[in-house]
Amino acid sequence: MIKPLQAKMLFFDLDDTLVDDAVATETAAKALFSKYQPQQTNDALSHWKRALKLHYPAFLQGKLSAAEMRQARAREALQDKSLSDEKAEQAFEYFMQQYIAATVLYSDTLACLNQLKQQGWRLALVSNGPEDMQQRKVRAAGLLDYFEFVLTAEAAGAAKPKPSIFLQAAKLAKLSAEQCCYVGDNLVNDAQGANAAGMSSLWLQRDGSSGPEYQAMTGVDWKISSLSHLQQCIYLA
């Protein structure tokens, strides 16, 4: 039998780990297009995803500021290159307001966090999202009080899977990387990224249906399909 992981602190990803990003994104994209491009509302999500794919990597690489990224995504999604910076910001802010209103937690999120807190776990968030956007999501979801801090790629100056963002999180916690465990849905950015920085990691695959599995693959300690499986894989040092 594989022994559960031992750690002093848990770091969590936010989008698609604790918060259902897909639901909020689709709702907000349709609302945005209903306001700005009503004739294309049926294709709103595909346009929004295309804009994300085109411009978000440049933000994570430090080639675009958060403001430049927001404006570029709004122009690309709405297919209107003539939008001024101010109008593009207004459009993106409208999207964000709709996103925040539609933010929902997965059904296992609060039960997991409450149990961990009751057991004395220290918790924090490490996210690749922009600072303002992620902080707003955390507050809207009612998660702020669960975490000692929220570290974003923008604040850290580095994005997952780079080791530096994980090491900064450990430094903020006054722990070594080896004393920390990371939980997230993205194999490369979360599980393997954290592992490469010296942390143990749990890869959350919500589309799976099996119980927790020990993973022999490089950079992943356990794979789980629900946060309800977390307690079977870790224990507090």
Secondary structure by P-SEA (a helix, b strand, c coil): ccccccccbbbbbccccccaaaaaaaaaaaaaaaccccccccaaaaaaaaaaaacaaaaaaccccaaaaaaaaaaaaaccccccaaaaaaaaaaaaaaaaaacccccaaaaaaaaaaaabbbbbbbbcccaaaaaaaaaaacccccccccccccccccccccaaaaaaaaaaaccccccbbbbcccccccaaaaaaacbbbbbbcccccccbbbbccccccbbbccccccccccccc
